[in-house]
Amino acid sequence: MEHTEIGVVHTSFTRADPEDVAALSTFGVATIHEAMGRTGLMRPYLRPVYPQARLCGTAVTVLLQPGDNWMLHVAAEQIQEGDVVVAACTTESEDGFFGELLATSFRARGGQGLVIDGGVRDGADLEKMDFPVFSRAINAKGTVKATLGSVNVPVVCANALVRPGDIVVADSDGVVVVPRERASEVAEAAARREAGEESKRARFRAGELGLDMYDMRGPLAELGLRYKD
């Protein structure tokens, strides 16, 4: 699979293990990002169409042409249960590529949501049907069906590389991509991180300061921090 391919649909690729997807679905984007060495985040301009939107699934990737949503219809045929469609564009475009009708089609195929570096519309309908979408823009402007892109090729979506079958997790903090080969490792690291955070949370509740918990006082003093009455 080459990201330069145009006019191709790859119908066979390796999806992440469903157990790894289930494990990662229990963690937030921030935790996964930190557990993965602070990598994998998409640019923060991708925002949920409605506040409660959250998704986790294996990527079916789409390369769109600006102002043209033809390949999203092509991609619908490739969706399997548990997939998330991740759509990039050959150049910046905020047109409304996606709405309630395509969401209905995706859901019927088992799709768990959409991440798109472009615009979507029908936001109220998407919220009503609870179909999670993370997009660059909300835009009523429609699109045409005239230009070939590709489906299931590696894409760069909002500055993050996404390959077909990788795991995509999105919530109110953003969108993160976990390479399928690292999914089990990252899930274990995320679990360790959450356990550590619970311990710190208990200490904070008891009134302990981060200054002492993280041994900050010495380094601050070395840099010249002074307290004055």
CYANA upper distance limits for C-alpha pairs under 8 A (distance plus 0.5 A):
  1 MET  CA      5 GLU  CA      8.16
  1 MET  CA     10 HIS  CA      8.42
  1 MET  CA    152 ASN  CA      8.48
  1 MET  CA    153 VAL  CA      6.01
  1 MET  CA    154 PRO  CA      7.36
  2 GLU  CA    153 VAL  CA      6.68
  2 GLU  CA    154 PRO  CA      7.07
  3 HIS  CA    153 VAL  CA      6.10
  3 HIS  CA    154 PRO  CA      5.54
  3 HIS  CA    155 VAL  CA      6.51
  5 GLU  CA    150 SER  CA      7.41
  5 GLU  CA    153 VAL  CA      7.90
  6 ILE  CA    148 LEU  CA      7.21
  6 ILE  CA    149 GLY  CA      5.71
  6 ILE  CA    150 SER  CA      5.83
  7 GLY  CA    148 LEU  CA      5.76
  7 GLY  CA    149 GLY  CA      5.79
  7 GLY  CA    150 SER  CA      5.66
  8 VAL  CA    149 GLY  CA      7.91
  8 VAL  CA    150 SER  CA      5.50
  8 VAL  CA    151 VAL  CA      6.93
  9 VAL  CA    150 SER  CA      6.24
  9 VAL  CA    151 VAL  CA      5.14
  9 VAL  CA    152 ASN  CA      6.66
  9 VAL  CA    153 VAL  CA      8.33
 10 HIS  CA    151 VAL  CA      6.82
 10 HIS  CA    152 ASN  CA      5.80
 10 HIS  CA    153 VAL  CA      7.61
 11 THR  CA     78 GLN  CA      7.11
 11 THR  CA    152 ASN  CA      7.94
 13 PHE  CA    164 PRO  CA      7.21
 13 PHE  CA    165 GLY  CA      7.34
 14 THR  CA    164 PRO  CA      7.95
 14 THR  CA    165 GLY  CA      6.17
 15 ARG  CA     58 THR  CA      6.86
 15 ARG  CA     59 ALA  CA      8.41
 15 ARG  CA    164 PRO  CA      7.66
 15 ARG  CA    165 GLY  CA      4.36
 15 ARG  CA    166 ASP  CA      7.20
 15 ARG  CA    180 ARG  CA      7.78
 16 ALA  CA     20 ASP  CA      7.49
 16 ALA  CA     21 VAL  CA      7.49
 16 ALA  CA     58 THR  CA      6.96
 16 ALA  CA    165 GLY  CA      6.03
 16 ALA  CA    166 ASP  CA      6.58
 16 ALA  CA    167 ILE  CA      7.20
 16 ALA  CA    180 ARG  CA      5.43
 16 ALA  CA    181 GLU  CA      8.06
 16 ALA  CA    183 ALA  CA      8.04
 17 ASP  CA     21 VAL  CA      7.00
 17 ASP  CA    180 ARG  CA      8.25
 18 PRO  CA     22 ALA  CA      6.65
 19 GLU  CA     23 ALA  CA      6.65
 20 ASP  CA     24 LEU  CA      6.67
 20 ASP  CA    183 ALA  CA      6.33
 20 ASP  CA    184 SER  CA      6.11
 20 ASP  CA    187 ALA  CA      7.67
 21 VAL  CA     25 SER  CA      6.60
 21 VAL  CA     56 CYS  CA      7.55
 21 VAL  CA     57 GLY  CA      6.76
 21 VAL  CA     58 THR  CA      7.97
 21 VAL  CA    167 ILE  CA      7.23
 21 VAL  CA    183 ALA  CA      8.09
 22 ALA  CA     26 THR  CA      7.59
 23 ALA  CA     27 PHE  CA      8.34
 23 ALA  CA    187 ALA  CA      6.64
 24 LEU  CA     32 ILE  CA      8.27
 24 LEU  CA     56 CYS  CA      8.18
 24 LEU  CA    169 VAL  CA      8.38
 24 LEU  CA    183 ALA  CA      8.15
 24 LEU  CA    186 VAL  CA      8.49
 24 LEU  CA    187 ALA  CA      5.97
 25 SER  CA     55 LEU  CA      8.33
 25 SER  CA     56 CYS  CA      6.13
 25 SER  CA    169 VAL  CA      7.69
 27 PHE  CA     31 THR  CA      6.91
 27 PHE  CA     32 ILE  CA      7.15
 27 PHE  CA    190 ALA  CA      7.65
 28 GLY  CA     32 ILE  CA      6.88
 28 GLY  CA    169 VAL  CA      8.42
 28 GLY  CA    170 ALA  CA      8.39
 28 GLY  CA    171 ASP  CA      7.46
 29 VAL  CA     33 HIS  CA      6.51
 29 VAL  CA    169 VAL  CA      6.87
 29 VAL  CA    170 ALA  CA      6.68
 29 VAL  CA    171 ASP  CA      6.90
 29 VAL  CA    173 ASP  CA      6.82
 29 VAL  CA    174 GLY  CA      6.99
 29 VAL  CA    175 VAL  CA      7.01
 29 VAL  CA    176 VAL  CA      6.61
 30 ALA  CA     34 GLU  CA      6.73
 30 ALA  CA    173 ASP  CA      7.18
 30 ALA  CA    174 GLY  CA      8.47
 31 THR  CA     35 ALA  CA      6.50
 31 THR  CA    190 ALA  CA      6.51
 31 THR  CA    193 ARG  CA      7.77
 31 THR  CA    194 GLU  CA      7.94
 32 ILE  CA     36 MET  CA      6.55
 32 ILE  CA    176 VAL  CA      8.04
 32 ILE  CA    186 VAL  CA      7.47
 32 ILE  CA    187 ALA  CA      8.05
 32 ILE  CA    190 ALA  CA      6.27
 33 HIS  CA     37 GLY  CA      7.21
 33 HIS  CA     38 ARG  CA      5.41
 33 HIS  CA     39 THR  CA      6.26
 33 HIS  CA     40 GLY  CA      6.91
 33 HIS  CA     41 LEU  CA      7.16
 33 HIS  CA    176 VAL  CA      7.10
 34 GLU  CA     38 ARG  CA      5.02
 34 GLU  CA     39 THR  CA      7.89
 34 GLU  CA    190 ALA  CA      8.38
 35 ALA  CA    186 VAL  CA      6.57
 35 ALA  CA    187 ALA  CA      8.49
 35 ALA  CA    189 ALA  CA      5.82
 35 ALA  CA    190 ALA  CA      5.60
 35 ALA  CA    193 ARG  CA      7.43
 36 MET  CA     40 GLY  CA      8.07
 36 MET  CA    186 VAL  CA      6.30
 36 MET  CA    189 ALA  CA      8.10
 40 GLY  CA    160 ALA  CA      6.82
 40 GLY  CA    161 LEU  CA      8.48
 40 GLY  CA    176 VAL  CA      5.69
 40 GLY  CA    177 VAL  CA      5.48
 40 GLY  CA    178 VAL  CA      6.99
 41 LEU  CA    160 ALA  CA      7.00
 41 LEU  CA    174 GLY  CA      7.93
 41 LEU  CA    175 VAL  CA      6.38
 41 LEU  CA    176 VAL  CA      4.86
 41 LEU  CA    177 VAL  CA      6.95
 42 MET  CA     46 LEU  CA      7.98
 42 MET  CA    157 CYS  CA      7.54
 42 MET  CA    158 ALA  CA      5.65
 42 MET  CA    159 ASN  CA      6.35
 42 MET  CA    160 ALA  CA      5.72
 42 MET  CA    174 GLY  CA      7.68
 42 MET  CA    175 VAL  CA      6.01
 42 MET  CA    176 VAL  CA      6.47
 42 MET  CA    177 VAL  CA      8.15
 43 ARG  CA    158 ALA  CA      5.61
 43 ARG  CA    159 ASN  CA      6.76
 43 ARG  CA    160 ALA  CA      8.23
 43 ARG  CA    174 GLY  CA      8.45
 43 ARG  CA    175 VAL  CA      8.46
 44 PRO  CA    174 GLY  CA      6.57
 44 PRO  CA    175 VAL  CA      8.35
 45 TYR  CA    135 SER  CA      8.45
 45 TYR  CA    136 ARG  CA      6.41
 46 LEU  CA    116 ILE  CA      8.27
 46 LEU  CA    117 ASP  CA      7.54
 46 LEU  CA    134 PHE  CA      6.26
 46 LEU  CA    135 SER  CA      5.39
 46 LEU  CA    136 ARG  CA      5.21
 46 LEU  CA    137 ALA  CA      8.23
 46 LEU  CA    158 ALA  CA      8.05
 46 LEU  CA    174 GLY  CA      7.38
 46 LEU  CA    175 VAL  CA      8.00
 47 ARG  CA    134 PHE  CA      5.58
 47 ARG  CA    135 SER  CA      6.05
 47 ARG  CA    136 ARG  CA      7.10
 47 ARG  CA    137 ALA  CA      8.49
 47 ARG  CA    172 SER  CA      7.87
 47 ARG  CA    174 GLY  CA      7.23
 48 PRO  CA     52 GLN  CA      8.45
 48 PRO  CA     53 ALA  CA      6.41
 48 PRO  CA     54 ARG  CA      8.46
 48 PRO  CA    132 PRO  CA      7.77
 48 PRO  CA    133 VAL  CA      6.31
 48 PRO  CA    134 PHE  CA      4.82
 48 PRO  CA    135 SER  CA      7.04
 48 PRO  CA    171 ASP  CA      7.82
 48 PRO  CA    172 SER  CA      7.12
 49 VAL  CA     53 ALA  CA      7.68
 49 VAL  CA    123 GLY  CA      6.63
 49 VAL  CA    126 LEU  CA      8.37
 49 VAL  CA    127 GLU  CA      8.10
 49 VAL  CA    132 PRO  CA      7.83
 49 VAL  CA    133 VAL  CA      6.19
 49 VAL  CA    134 PHE  CA      6.43
 49 VAL  CA    135 SER  CA      7.40
 49 VAL  CA    138 ILE  CA      8.14
 50 TYR  CA    123 GLY  CA      7.80
 50 TYR  CA    127 GLU  CA      6.49
 50 TYR  CA    132 PRO  CA      8.24
 50 TYR  CA    133 VAL  CA      8.45
 51 PRO  CA    172 SER  CA      7.36
 52 GLN  CA    171 ASP  CA      8.42
 52 GLN  CA    172 SER  CA      8.02
 53 ALA  CA    130 ASP  CA      7.86
 53 ALA  CA    131 PHE  CA      8.02
 53 ALA  CA    132 PRO  CA      5.25
 53 ALA  CA    133 VAL  CA      7.38
 53 ALA  CA    171 ASP  CA      6.82
 53 ALA  CA    172 SER  CA      7.77
 54 ARG  CA    132 PRO  CA      6.42
 54 ARG  CA    169 VAL  CA      8.19
 54 ARG  CA    170 ALA  CA      5.99
 54 ARG  CA    171 ASP  CA      5.04
 54 ARG  CA    172 SER  CA      7.84
 55 LEU  CA     84 VAL  CA      8.37
 55 LEU  CA    112 GLN  CA      7.03
 55 LEU  CA    113 GLY  CA      6.89
 55 LEU  CA    132 PRO  CA      6.88
 55 LEU  CA    168 VAL  CA      8.20
 55 LEU  CA    169 VAL  CA      6.16
 55 LEU  CA    170 ALA  CA      5.78
 55 LEU  CA    171 ASP  CA      7.26
 56 CYS  CA     84 VAL  CA      7.78
 56 CYS  CA    112 GLN  CA      7.78
 56 CYS  CA    167 ILE  CA      7.53
 56 CYS  CA    168 VAL  CA      6.08
 56 CYS  CA    169 VAL  CA      4.86
 56 CYS  CA    170 ALA  CA      7.03
 57 GLY  CA     82 GLY  CA      5.92
 57 GLY  CA     83 ASP  CA      5.59
 57 GLY  CA     84 VAL  CA      5.75
 57 GLY  CA    112 GLN  CA      7.15
 57 GLY  CA    167 ILE  CA      6.03
 57 GLY  CA    168 VAL  CA      6.11
 57 GLY  CA    169 VAL  CA      7.31
 58 THR  CA     82 GLY  CA      6.95
 58 THR  CA     83 ASP  CA      5.14
 58 THR  CA     84 VAL  CA      6.09
 58 THR  CA    164 PRO  CA      8.03
 58 THR  CA    165 GLY  CA      5.54
 58 THR  CA    166 ASP  CA      5.99
 58 THR  CA    167 ILE  CA      5.09
 58 THR  CA    168 VAL  CA      6.72
 59 ALA  CA     83 ASP  CA      6.25
 59 ALA  CA     84 VAL  CA      5.49
 59 ALA  CA     85 VAL  CA      6.18
 59 ALA  CA     86 VAL  CA      6.61
 59 ALA  CA    162 VAL  CA      8.05
 59 ALA  CA    163 ARG  CA      7.59
 59 ALA  CA    164 PRO  CA      5.67
 59 ALA  CA    165 GLY  CA      5.41
 59 ALA  CA    166 ASP  CA      5.95
 59 ALA  CA    167 ILE  CA      6.55
 59 ALA  CA    168 VAL  CA      6.93
 60 VAL  CA     75 ALA  CA      7.96
 60 VAL  CA     78 GLN  CA      7.96
 60 VAL  CA     79 ILE  CA      7.29
 60 VAL  CA     83 ASP  CA      6.89
 60 VAL  CA     84 VAL  CA      6.53
 60 VAL  CA     85 VAL  CA      5.26
 60 VAL  CA     86 VAL  CA      6.56
 60 VAL  CA    151 VAL  CA      7.98
 60 VAL  CA    152 ASN  CA      6.32
 60 VAL  CA    164 PRO  CA      5.78
 60 VAL  CA    165 GLY  CA      7.15
 61 THR  CA     75 ALA  CA      8.40
 61 THR  CA     85 VAL  CA      6.30
 61 THR  CA     86 VAL  CA      5.30
 61 THR  CA     87 ALA  CA      6.34
 61 THR  CA     88 ALA  CA      8.37
 61 THR  CA    151 VAL  CA      6.22
 61 THR  CA    152 ASN  CA      5.16
 61 THR  CA    153 VAL  CA      6.79
 61 THR  CA    154 PRO  CA      7.52
 61 THR  CA    155 VAL  CA      7.36
 61 THR  CA    162 VAL  CA      7.90
 61 THR  CA    163 ARG  CA      7.45
 61 THR  CA    164 PRO  CA      6.17
 62 VAL  CA     71 MET  CA      7.20
 62 VAL  CA     72 LEU  CA      7.41
 62 VAL  CA     75 ALA  CA      7.37
 62 VAL  CA     85 VAL  CA      7.73
 62 VAL  CA     86 VAL  CA      6.60
 62 VAL  CA     87 ALA  CA      5.04
 62 VAL  CA     88 ALA  CA      6.69
 62 VAL  CA    149 GLY  CA      8.08
 62 VAL  CA    150 SER  CA      6.40
 62 VAL  CA    151 VAL  CA      5.04
 62 VAL  CA    152 ASN  CA      6.60
 62 VAL  CA    153 VAL  CA      7.64
 62 VAL  CA    155 VAL  CA      7.88
 63 LEU  CA     71 MET  CA      7.83
 63 LEU  CA     87 ALA  CA      6.43
 63 LEU  CA     88 ALA  CA      5.61
 63 LEU  CA     89 CYS  CA      5.96
 63 LEU  CA     90 THR  CA      7.27
 63 LEU  CA    149 GLY  CA      5.82
 63 LEU  CA    150 SER  CA      5.58
 63 LEU  CA    151 VAL  CA      6.77
 63 LEU  CA    153 VAL  CA      8.08
 63 LEU  CA    155 VAL  CA      7.19
 64 LEU  CA     68 ASP  CA      7.21
 64 LEU  CA     69 ASN  CA      7.12
 64 LEU  CA     70 TRP  CA      8.34
 64 LEU  CA     71 MET  CA      6.77
 64 LEU  CA     72 LEU  CA      8.33
 64 LEU  CA     87 ALA  CA      7.30
 64 LEU  CA     88 ALA  CA      6.51
 64 LEU  CA     89 CYS  CA      5.00
 64 LEU  CA     90 THR  CA      6.73
 64 LEU  CA    148 LEU  CA      8.26
 64 LEU  CA    149 GLY  CA      5.68
 64 LEU  CA    150 SER  CA      7.59
 65 GLN  CA     69 ASN  CA      8.00
 65 GLN  CA     89 CYS  CA      6.10
 65 GLN  CA     90 THR  CA      6.05
 65 GLN  CA     91 THR  CA      7.80
 65 GLN  CA    147 THR  CA      7.09
 65 GLN  CA    148 LEU  CA      7.69
 65 GLN  CA    149 GLY  CA      6.52
 66 PRO  CA     89 CYS  CA      6.83
 66 PRO  CA     90 THR  CA      7.30
 66 PRO  CA     91 THR  CA      6.87
 66 PRO  CA     92 GLU  CA      7.44
 66 PRO  CA     93 SER  CA      5.82
 66 PRO  CA     95 ASP  CA      8.25
 67 GLY  CA     93 SER  CA      7.09
 67 GLY  CA     94 GLU  CA      8.44
 67 GLY  CA     95 ASP  CA      6.23
 67 GLY  CA     96 GLY  CA      8.36
 67 GLY  CA     97 PHE  CA      7.57
 67 GLY  CA    142 GLY  CA      8.09
 67 GLY  CA    143 THR  CA      5.35
 67 GLY  CA    144 VAL  CA      6.82
 68 ASP  CA     97 PHE  CA      7.42
 68 ASP  CA    143 THR  CA      5.52
 68 ASP  CA    144 VAL  CA      5.23
 68 ASP  CA    145 LYS  CA      5.86
 68 ASP  CA    146 ALA  CA      7.20
 68 ASP  CA    147 THR  CA      7.14
 69 ASN  CA     73 HIS  CA      7.67
 69 ASN  CA     97 PHE  CA      5.76
 69 ASN  CA     98 PHE  CA      7.92
 69 ASN  CA    143 THR  CA      6.62
 69 ASN  CA    144 VAL  CA      6.94
 69 ASN  CA    145 LYS  CA      6.49
 70 TRP  CA     74 VAL  CA      7.08
 70 TRP  CA    144 VAL  CA      7.77
 70 TRP  CA    145 LYS  CA      5.17
 70 TRP  CA    146 ALA  CA      7.48
 70 TRP  CA    147 THR  CA      7.70
 70 TRP  CA    148 LEU  CA      7.85
 71 MET  CA     75 ALA  CA      6.41
 71 MET  CA    148 LEU  CA      7.52
 71 MET  CA    149 GLY  CA      6.60
 71 MET  CA    150 SER  CA      7.12
 71 MET  CA    151 VAL  CA      7.42
 72 LEU  CA     76 ALA  CA      6.84
 73 HIS  CA     77 GLU  CA      7.95
 73 HIS  CA    102 LEU  CA      8.00
 74 VAL  CA     78 GLN  CA      8.09
 74 VAL  CA    151 VAL  CA      7.99
 75 ALA  CA     79 ILE  CA      7.23
 75 ALA  CA     85 VAL  CA      8.42
 75 ALA  CA    151 VAL  CA      6.54
 76 ALA  CA    105 SER  CA      7.44
 76 ALA  CA    106 PHE  CA      6.31
 76 ALA  CA    109 ARG  CA      7.68
 77 GLU  CA    109 ARG  CA      8.19
 79 ILE  CA     83 ASP  CA      6.58
 79 ILE  CA     84 VAL  CA      8.50
 79 ILE  CA     85 VAL  CA      8.36
 79 ILE  CA    106 PHE  CA      7.71
 79 ILE  CA    109 ARG  CA      6.37
 79 ILE  CA    110 GLY  CA      7.22
 79 ILE  CA    111 GLY  CA      6.71
 80 GLN  CA    109 ARG  CA      6.56
 80 GLN  CA    110 GLY  CA      6.03
 80 GLN  CA    111 GLY  CA      7.16
 81 GLU  CA    109 ARG  CA      7.11
 81 GLU  CA    110 GLY  CA      4.42
 81 GLU  CA    111 GLY  CA      6.48
 81 GLU  CA    112 GLN  CA      8.26
 82 GLY  CA    110 GLY  CA      6.47
 82 GLY  CA    111 GLY  CA      6.36
 82 GLY  CA    112 GLN  CA      6.27
 83 ASP  CA    110 GLY  CA      7.38
 83 ASP  CA    111 GLY  CA      5.53
 83 ASP  CA    112 GLN  CA      6.24
 83 ASP  CA    113 GLY  CA      8.16
 84 VAL  CA    111 GLY  CA      6.24
 84 VAL  CA    112 GLN  CA      5.73
 84 VAL  CA    113 GLY  CA      5.59
 84 VAL  CA    114 LEU  CA      6.18
 84 VAL  CA    115 VAL  CA      7.98
 84 VAL  CA    168 VAL  CA      7.74
 85 VAL  CA    111 GLY  CA      7.88
 85 VAL  CA    113 GLY  CA      6.95
 85 VAL  CA    114 LEU  CA      5.32
 85 VAL  CA    115 VAL  CA      6.78
 86 VAL  CA    114 LEU  CA      6.44
 86 VAL  CA    115 VAL  CA      5.28
 86 VAL  CA    116 ILE  CA      6.31
 86 VAL  CA    157 CYS  CA      7.99
 86 VAL  CA    162 VAL  CA      8.37
 87 ALA  CA    114 LEU  CA      8.16
 87 ALA  CA    115 VAL  CA      6.72
 87 ALA  CA    116 ILE  CA      5.08
 87 ALA  CA    117 ASP  CA      6.83
 87 ALA  CA    155 VAL  CA      8.43
 87 ALA  CA    157 CYS  CA      7.36
 88 ALA  CA    116 ILE  CA      6.59
 88 ALA  CA    117 ASP  CA      5.80
 88 ALA  CA    118 GLY  CA      7.95
 88 ALA  CA    155 VAL  CA      6.84
 88 ALA  CA    156 VAL  CA      6.95
 88 ALA  CA    157 CYS  CA      5.40
 88 ALA  CA    158 ALA  CA      8.14
 89 CYS  CA     93 SER  CA      7.64
 89 CYS  CA    117 ASP  CA      7.24
 89 CYS  CA    118 GLY  CA      7.86
 89 CYS  CA    157 CYS  CA      8.28
 92 GLU  CA    117 ASP  CA      8.42
 92 GLU  CA    118 GLY  CA      7.84
 93 SER  CA    117 ASP  CA      8.38
 93 SER  CA    118 GLY  CA      6.03
 93 SER  CA    119 GLY  CA      7.81
 94 GLU  CA    117 ASP  CA      8.38
 94 GLU  CA    118 GLY  CA      5.05
 94 GLU  CA    119 GLY  CA      4.88
 94 GLU  CA    120 VAL  CA      8.47
 94 GLU  CA    136 ARG  CA      7.32
 94 GLU  CA    137 ALA  CA      6.40
 94 GLU  CA    138 ILE  CA      8.30
 94 GLU  CA    139 ASN  CA      7.39
 95 ASP  CA    118 GLY  CA      6.96
 95 ASP  CA    119 GLY  CA      5.40
 95 ASP  CA    120 VAL  CA      7.56
 95 ASP  CA    139 ASN  CA      6.42
 95 ASP  CA    140 ALA  CA      7.92
 95 ASP  CA    141 LYS  CA      5.93
 95 ASP  CA    142 GLY  CA      6.83
 95 ASP  CA    143 THR  CA      7.14
 96 GLY  CA    118 GLY  CA      7.78
 96 GLY  CA    119 GLY  CA      4.92
 96 GLY  CA    120 VAL  CA      4.66
 96 GLY  CA    121 ARG  CA      5.98
 96 GLY  CA    138 ILE  CA      7.47
 96 GLY  CA    139 ASN  CA      5.52
 96 GLY  CA    140 ALA  CA      6.13
 96 GLY  CA    141 LYS  CA      5.72
 96 GLY  CA    142 GLY  CA      5.74
 96 GLY  CA    143 THR  CA      7.04
 97 PHE  CA    118 GLY  CA      7.56
 97 PHE  CA    119 GLY  CA      6.38
 97 PHE  CA    120 VAL  CA      5.93
 97 PHE  CA    121 ARG  CA      8.16
 97 PHE  CA    142 GLY  CA      7.19
 97 PHE  CA    143 THR  CA      6.48
 98 PHE  CA    102 LEU  CA      6.76
 98 PHE  CA    103 ALA  CA      8.03
 98 PHE  CA    119 GLY  CA      7.79
 98 PHE  CA    120 VAL  CA      5.26
 98 PHE  CA    121 ARG  CA      6.74
 99 GLY  CA    103 ALA  CA      6.73
 99 GLY  CA    120 VAL  CA      6.45
 99 GLY  CA    121 ARG  CA      5.55
 99 GLY  CA    122 ASP  CA      5.70
 99 GLY  CA    123 GLY  CA      8.05
 99 GLY  CA    126 LEU  CA      7.89
100 GLU  CA    104 THR  CA      6.65
100 GLU  CA    121 ARG  CA      8.27
100 GLU  CA    122 ASP  CA      6.32
100 GLU  CA    125 ASP  CA      6.57
100 GLU  CA    126 LEU  CA      6.38
101 LEU  CA    105 SER  CA      6.95
102 LEU  CA    106 PHE  CA      6.59
103 ALA  CA    107 ARG  CA      6.54
103 ALA  CA    113 GLY  CA      8.36
103 ALA  CA    126 LEU  CA      7.96
103 ALA  CA    131 PHE  CA      7.36
104 THR  CA    108 ALA  CA      6.73
105 SER  CA    109 ARG  CA      7.11
106 PHE  CA    110 GLY  CA      7.03
106 PHE  CA    111 GLY  CA      5.47
106 PHE  CA    112 GLN  CA      8.37
106 PHE  CA    113 GLY  CA      8.29
107 ARG  CA    111 GLY  CA      5.24
107 ARG  CA    112 GLN  CA      7.26
107 ARG  CA    113 GLY  CA      8.36
107 ARG  CA    131 PHE  CA      8.39
112 GLN  CA    131 PHE  CA      7.82
112 GLN  CA    132 PRO  CA      7.83
113 GLY  CA    131 PHE  CA      6.41
113 GLY  CA    132 PRO  CA      5.44
113 GLY  CA    133 VAL  CA      6.22
114 LEU  CA    132 PRO  CA      7.08
114 LEU  CA    133 VAL  CA      5.29
114 LEU  CA    134 PHE  CA      6.83
115 VAL  CA    133 VAL  CA      6.37
115 VAL  CA    134 PHE  CA      5.28
115 VAL  CA    135 SER  CA      6.49
116 ILE  CA    133 VAL  CA      8.33
116 ILE  CA    134 PHE  CA      6.83
116 ILE  CA    135 SER  CA      5.43
116 ILE  CA    136 ARG  CA      7.22
116 ILE  CA    157 CYS  CA      7.88
117 ASP  CA    135 SER  CA      6.33
117 ASP  CA    136 ARG  CA      5.66
117 ASP  CA    157 CYS  CA      6.51
117 ASP  CA    158 ALA  CA      6.47
118 GLY  CA    135 SER  CA      6.45
118 GLY  CA    136 ARG  CA      5.38
118 GLY  CA    137 ALA  CA      6.66
119 GLY  CA    135 SER  CA      6.47
119 GLY  CA    136 ARG  CA      6.12
119 GLY  CA    137 ALA  CA      4.86
119 GLY  CA    138 ILE  CA      5.72
119 GLY  CA    139 ASN  CA      6.05
120 VAL  CA    135 SER  CA      7.22
120 VAL  CA    137 ALA  CA      6.99
120 VAL  CA    138 ILE  CA      5.63
120 VAL  CA    139 ASN  CA      6.25
120 VAL  CA    140 ALA  CA      7.82
121 ARG  CA    138 ILE  CA      6.14
121 ARG  CA    139 ASN  CA      6.01
121 ARG  CA    140 ALA  CA      5.84
122 ASP  CA    126 LEU  CA      6.72
122 ASP  CA    140 ALA  CA      8.26
123 GLY  CA    127 GLU  CA      6.72
123 GLY  CA    138 ILE  CA      8.10
124 ALA  CA    128 LYS  CA      6.64
125 ASP  CA    129 MET  CA      6.73
126 LEU  CA    130 ASP  CA      6.36
126 LEU  CA    131 PHE  CA      5.85
126 LEU  CA    132 PRO  CA      7.75
126 LEU  CA    133 VAL  CA      8.32
127 GLU  CA    131 PHE  CA      6.90
127 GLU  CA    132 PRO  CA      8.06
134 PHE  CA    170 ALA  CA      8.15
152 ASN  CA    163 ARG  CA      7.99
152 ASN  CA    164 PRO  CA      5.91
153 VAL  CA    163 ARG  CA      7.14
153 VAL  CA    164 PRO  CA      7.06
154 PRO  CA    161 LEU  CA      7.48
154 PRO  CA    162 VAL  CA      6.21
154 PRO  CA    163 ARG  CA      4.90
154 PRO  CA    164 PRO  CA      7.02
155 VAL  CA    161 LEU  CA      6.33
155 VAL  CA    162 VAL  CA      5.92
155 VAL  CA    163 ARG  CA      7.04
156 VAL  CA    160 ALA  CA      5.72
156 VAL  CA    161 LEU  CA      4.96
156 VAL  CA    162 VAL  CA      6.61
157 CYS  CA    161 LEU  CA      6.94
157 CYS  CA    162 VAL  CA      7.47
160 ALA  CA    177 VAL  CA      7.85
161 LEU  CA    177 VAL  CA      8.34
162 VAL  CA    166 ASP  CA      7.09
162 VAL  CA    177 VAL  CA      7.27
162 VAL  CA    179 PRO  CA      8.37
163 ARG  CA    179 PRO  CA      8.27
165 GLY  CA    180 ARG  CA      7.09
166 ASP  CA    177 VAL  CA      7.42
166 ASP  CA    178 VAL  CA      6.52
166 ASP  CA    179 PRO  CA      5.44
166 ASP  CA    180 ARG  CA      5.11
167 ILE  CA    177 VAL  CA      6.31
167 ILE  CA    178 VAL  CA      5.56
167 ILE  CA    179 PRO  CA      6.91
167 ILE  CA    180 ARG  CA      6.64
167 ILE  CA    183 ALA  CA      8.05
168 VAL  CA    175 VAL  CA      7.61
168 VAL  CA    176 VAL  CA      6.40
168 VAL  CA    177 VAL  CA      5.18
168 VAL  CA    178 VAL  CA      6.82
169 VAL  CA    175 VAL  CA      6.28
169 VAL  CA    176 VAL  CA      5.93
169 VAL  CA    177 VAL  CA      7.04
170 ALA  CA    174 GLY  CA      6.11
170 ALA  CA    175 VAL  CA      4.73
170 ALA  CA    176 VAL  CA      6.86
171 ASP  CA    175 VAL  CA      7.16
178 VAL  CA    182 ARG  CA      7.26
178 VAL  CA    183 ALA  CA      6.66
178 VAL  CA    186 VAL  CA      8.34
179 PRO  CA    183 ALA  CA      6.89
182 ARG  CA    186 VAL  CA      6.49
183 ALA  CA    187 ALA  CA      6.61
184 SER  CA    188 GLU  CA      6.82
185 GLU  CA    189 ALA  CA      6.76
186 VAL  CA    190 ALA  CA      6.51
187 ALA  CA    191 ALA  CA      6.73
188 GLU  CA    192 ARG  CA      6.87
189 ALA  CA    193 ARG  CA      6.67
190 ALA  CA    194 GLU  CA      6.66
191 ALA  CA    195 ALA  CA      6.74
192 ARG  CA    196 GLY  CA      6.79
193 ARG  CA    197 GLU  CA      6.67
194 GLU  CA    198 GLU  CA      6.75
195 ALA  CA    199 SER  CA      7.14
196 GLY  CA    200 LYS  CA      6.95
197 GLU  CA    201 ARG  CA      6.45
198 GLU  CA    202 ALA  CA      6.82
199 SER  CA    203 ARG  CA      7.08
200 LYS  CA    204 PHE  CA      6.70
201 ARG  CA    205 ARG  CA      6.67
202 ALA  CA    206 ALA  CA      6.83
203 ARG  CA    207 GLY  CA      7.12
203 ARG  CA    208 GLU  CA      6.13
204 PHE  CA    208 GLU  CA      5.57
204 PHE  CA    209 LEU  CA      7.04
204 PHE  CA    210 GLY  CA      8.19
208 GLU  CA    212 ASP  CA      7.70
208 GLU  CA    213 MET  CA      7.57
209 LEU  CA    213 MET  CA      6.72
210 GLY  CA    214 TYR  CA      6.16
210 GLY  CA    215 ASP  CA      8.36
210 GLY  CA    216 MET  CA      8.18
211 LEU  CA    215 ASP  CA      6.43
211 LEU  CA    216 MET  CA      5.38
211 LEU  CA    217 ARG  CA      6.52
212 ASP  CA    216 MET  CA      6.82
212 ASP  CA    217 ARG  CA      7.47
216 MET  CA    220 LEU  CA      6.66
217 ARG  CA    221 ALA  CA      6.60
218 GLY  CA    222 GLU  CA      6.70
219 PRO  CA    223 LEU  CA      6.88
220 LEU  CA    224 GLY  CA      7.05
220 LEU  CA    225 LEU  CA      6.04
221 ALA  CA    225 LEU  CA      5.54
221 ALA  CA    226 ARG  CA      7.55
